[in-house]
């Protein structure tokens, strides 16, 4: 069964020793496609070249709320230039979003998010979103500027919020959180949502799975997320994989 990791930071330092070997390990485990989100300005120029060396990978370009404070005064123009220079493997805007735990004032986060959301709408690209205790504020912007699609990655909100995102065509990223029995609310939401609304992800090297706490996460563990999802939803594995892969196909250009 071939799986798509829709959110994996394979270009981060945790994989810098040998990215190709890490990708081979993931492929051997059954991961045949992977999307690498952009998170900061300095990263944008190298993402296209990075994907040149790793068949089956795609990338996105965006500014994560954690990196907004350190961005240059020209970051908006530089993001536009990076998008203009990107090839067809740039499949989304992001990772952008909002984070209530971030020290940056929410008004500044919202300003940066709205710029990227407008770019996504203008260019007809889906948007990859980080949302930490900010689902309702994120929703406010998505109702104003609704992109062609997107993902709230690592979703951990309520069923009502999940349903509201899906009504706007925003998928829910399902990752390692569901492998923890204590995450009962999230597990219940993911079990209740239609399969069409879900995509798999690892967020590696972050969001470690149960049993791997304290270790860098790895895309080769995506099948473990799939198995946890199958148990929660009590659905045949082949049907689950077919549905998840169809969702990734609709969301991103491969």
Secondary structure, DSSP 8 states (H G I E B T S, - for coil): --EEESS--TTSGGGTT-HHHHHHHHHHTTEEEEEE---SHHHHHHHHHHHHTSTTEEEEE---HHHHTTS-TTHHHHHHHHHHH--TTEEEEEEEEEETTSSS-HHHHHHHHHHHHHHHHHHT-EEEEEEES-HHHHHHHHHHS--S-EEETT----HHHHHHHHHTTEEEEE-GGGG-TT-HHHHHHHHHS-GGGEEE---TTSS--TT-TTS---GGGHHHHHHHHHHHHT--HHHHHHHHHHHHHHHS--
